[in-house]
Structures are given as C-alpha cells and as structure tokens.
C-alpha cells in the first residue's frame, strides 16, 4: 500500500469526542473519547458492528443529533470548531464543503417527486444556475456515475429505480458541489451484491481522482480493505484499535478486531465454496444468494 503524505494539515481533526444521551438527570455514554484525523486524499475507515458507535460519532461531528444528546470534545474542520457550532453554520457546511452519503438511498428521496426535481432542489440550495445550466449539470452528474439514459432517469420516480442506481445518484450529488470531505455511512449495506461492487468502484474512483478527504463507515472489513488508508475499530463506543489499514488487518492487536477478521474469513470461505459449487450444480447465483443472505 502506498503511504499518503502525512505532512498536510488534516481536513478534519476530532479530539476526545464523547456523546451522552440525556434522560432526565441520567446520562448514558454512547461514544467515549474518540479521536481521529483525516487529510486531503486520504480515506479513514471506521469499522465496527451495529451499535458500536461508529455512525453516532459521525452524526455528532455533523451536528445531526437532537437536543437529547450532549456532545463534548473537539471537532476541527479546516480550523473551524464544529462542536457547539451554530446549526445554520453546520447546515451550510453539509452539502457544500462536507457531503454525506447514507446507507439507505430510498429513504433519501421523496417518493412523490421525480428524480430531476429532487436533484435540482438539492443543487439549487448551493448554486444559482439558469435552467439550461442546471439541466446540463444534472445530466453530467448521471453520466459521470455511468447511469444510462440520463434524460429518462430525470423523469422517473424513486420507486422506478434500483437501490444501486439511487445510491449512484446520491454519490453524484455528493461530489457535484466539490466538497473537501465526504462522509459515507454504510453506503453499500442496503443494496444487492452486484450493486455493492459497482458503488465501491465509484468511491475508489473518487478517492483517486483528487484531494477530497473521505470517512467511510462500515461493518464490512472486506469493503474497507478496498478503500481505507487508515482504520479505527470501534466497540461499545470506544476506539479499541487504530493504524494503517494494512497493520490493522494483517497484525491486529485487539481481541474484538480479531473477532471481526474471523467473521470476514468465514464469509469468504463460504463464498469460495459457492464458487466451487458452480462447476458441480451450474446454479451459481442460487449459491451466492445463500452466502450473502
């Protein structure tokens, strides 16, 4: 793996970030003293199972938690403190300087409006464009994401498109405003295996296409091994292991990390058995469905 230049100042530097859920006078710790940074051109992977605190950490950074949550610590984005920042300031940053890609693309689109109308509304929040320029930009986004018949897609409703196609549209919108940081929260979880591979190719292409910094959240070690330069492993709200992707995956120290690696190896062994079964039964896709179920 090629080492990234670490002399560049971090785009985002998170220090001792904690999140508590406040219930009356009681406080329940959800994220406990997490620290990390990410630089231009780097991808930081945050690995952990459901409930580990990985998504909550990034929601705290983005200011997406409601008043029942208490966030402490520091989150410096290009030198600006985000913890405790004005909600309007955070809203302006999200979608322009910071883009977010979520795990369920269908939930990000209004089922009552066409794709083109929703793309236009998103872009118009940050840019003032003529109708022709707006249309050309939307078509360029869909073309960049290798979506066929882009004019036809703009006229469709969300339910008429696959989850993988909706996710590619979300990614296209995320990069269309030239963000300096992309936060992707389990972007391959809610889509089929073939679409997952396509989506990962898009993220890898984005990573190698410029100086955008990326935080990629996933429970899937295999996904992070494709894109992450550095990894932190979260368990019960804490970062239990951190380092380069190669050092964490090849020389893990924490028992929980070993557990995740063991799970990944078990899935890969099942996958290889399915491939071998193809020669015997000829029903390859049925075996793959069993492995990925």
Residue pairs with C-beta under 8 A, 6 or more apart in sequence:
1 229
1 244
1 245
1 246
3 244
4 39
4 41
4 42
4 229
5 39
5 41
6 39
8 39
8 40
8 41
9 39
10 37
10 38
10 39
10 76
11 38
11 39
11 40
11 77
11 78
11 180
11 181
11 213
12 37
12 38
12 61
12 75
12 76
12 77
12 181
12 213
12 215
13 37
13 74
13 75
13 76
14 34
14 35
14 36
14 37
14 57
14 61
14 73
14 74
14 75
14 76
15 35
15 73
15 74
15 75
15 76
16 33
16 34
16 35
16 72
16 73
16 74
17 31
17 33
17 34
17 35
17 57
17 60
17 61
17 71
17 72
17 73
17 74
17 75
17 83
18 29
18 31
18 32
18 33
18 34
18 71
18 72
18 73
19 29
19 30
19 31
19 53
19 56
19 57
19 60
19 65
19 69
19 70
19 71
19 237
20 27
20 28
20 29
20 30
20 69
20 70
20 72
21 27
21 28
21 30
21 68
21 69
21 70
22 68
22 69
22 70
23 68
27 70
29 237
30 53
30 56
30 69
30 237
31 53
31 56
31 57
31 60
31 237
32 53
32 236
32 237
32 238
33 73
33 238
34 53
34 57
34 73
34 232
34 234
34 237
34 238
34 239
35 239
36 44
36 46
36 232
36 239
36 242
37 44
38 44
38 181
38 213
38 214
38 215
38 230
39 213
40 180
40 211
40 212
40 213
41 207
41 210
41 211
41 212
41 213
42 213
42 214
42 229
42 230
43 207
43 213
43 214
43 215
43 216
43 227
43 228
43 229
43 230
44 213
44 214
44 215
44 216
44 228
44 229
44 230
44 231
44 232
45 216
45 217
45 218
45 224
45 227
45 228
45 230
45 231
45 232
45 245
46 54
46 57
46 58
46 215
46 216
46 217
46 218
46 231
46 232
46 234
47 54
47 218
47 219
47 221
47 224
47 231
47 232
47 233
47 234
47 260
48 54
48 219
48 233
48 234
48 235
49 219
49 235
49 260
50 219
52 234
52 235
52 236
52 237
53 234
53 236
53 237
53 238
54 217
54 234
55 185
55 186
55 217
56 65
56 237
57 234
58 183
58 185
58 215
58 217
59 65
60 69
60 71
60 75
60 83
61 75
61 82
61 183
62 82
62 90
62 94
62 98
62 100
62 183
63 82
63 85
63 87
63 90
63 91
63 94
65 71
71 83
71 84
72 83
73 83
74 81
74 83
75 81
75 82
75 83
76 82
77 93
77 97
77 98
77 181
78 97
78 180
82 90
82 93
94 100
95 122
95 125
95 126
95 177
96 126
96 177
96 179
97 179
97 180
97 181
98 179
98 180
98 181
98 182
98 183
99 173
99 174
99 175
99 177
99 179
99 181
99 182
99 183
100 174
100 182
100 183
100 184
100 185
101 167
101 170
101 171
101 174
101 182
101 183
101 184
101 185
101 187
102 108
102 170
102 185
102 186
102 187
103 185
103 186
103 187
103 188
103 189
103 190
104 189
104 190
105 163
105 166
105 167
105 169
105 170
105 190
105 191
106 158
106 163
106 166
106 190
108 166
108 170
109 115
109 118
109 158
109 166
110 118
110 158
111 157
111 158
111 159
112 157
113 157
114 154
114 155
114 156
114 157
115 153
115 154
115 155
115 156
115 157
115 158
115 161
115 169
116 138
116 154
116 155
119 138
119 141
119 154
119 169
119 173
120 134
120 138
122 173
123 129
123 134
123 137
123 138
123 173
123 176
123 177
124 134
126 177
127 177
129 137
137 176
138 150
138 154
139 150
139 151
139 154
141 169
141 172
141 173
141 176
142 150
142 153
142 154
142 169
142 172
143 150
144 172
145 168
145 169
145 171
145 172
145 202
146 168
147 153
147 165
147 168
147 169
153 161
153 165
153 169
158 166
161 169
162 191
162 195
163 190
163 191
163 192
163 195
164 191
164 192
164 194
164 195
164 196
164 198
164 199
165 195
167 187
167 188
167 191
167 195
167 199
168 198
168 199
168 202
170 187
171 187
171 199
171 202
171 203
171 206
174 182
175 182
175 206
175 212
179 212
180 211
180 212
180 213
181 212
181 213
181 214
181 215
182 206
182 212
182 213
182 214
182 215
183 214
183 215
183 217
184 203
184 214
184 215
184 216
184 217
185 217
186 217
186 218
186 219
187 199
187 203
187 216
188 195
188 196
188 199
188 200
188 218
188 220
188 223
189 218
189 219
191 199
193 288
193 292
196 223
200 223
200 226
200 227
203 214
203 216
203 227
204 226
204 227
206 212
206 214
207 214
207 227
214 227
216 223
216 224
216 227
216 228
218 224
220 264
221 249
221 260
221 261
221 263
221 264
222 264
222 267
222 268
224 231
224 245
225 245
225 249
228 245
229 244
229 245
230 242
230 243
230 244
230 245
231 241
231 242
231 243
231 244
231 245
231 248
231 249
232 239
232 241
232 242
233 239
233 240
233 241
233 242
233 248
233 254
233 256
233 257
233 260
234 240
235 254
235 256
240 254
240 256
240 257
241 248
241 252
241 253
241 254
241 256
241 257
242 248
248 257
249 261
252 258
252 261
267 291
270 291
271 288
271 291
273 287
274 284
274 287
274 288
274 290
274 291
275 284
275 287
277 283
277 284
277 287
278 284
278 287
281 287
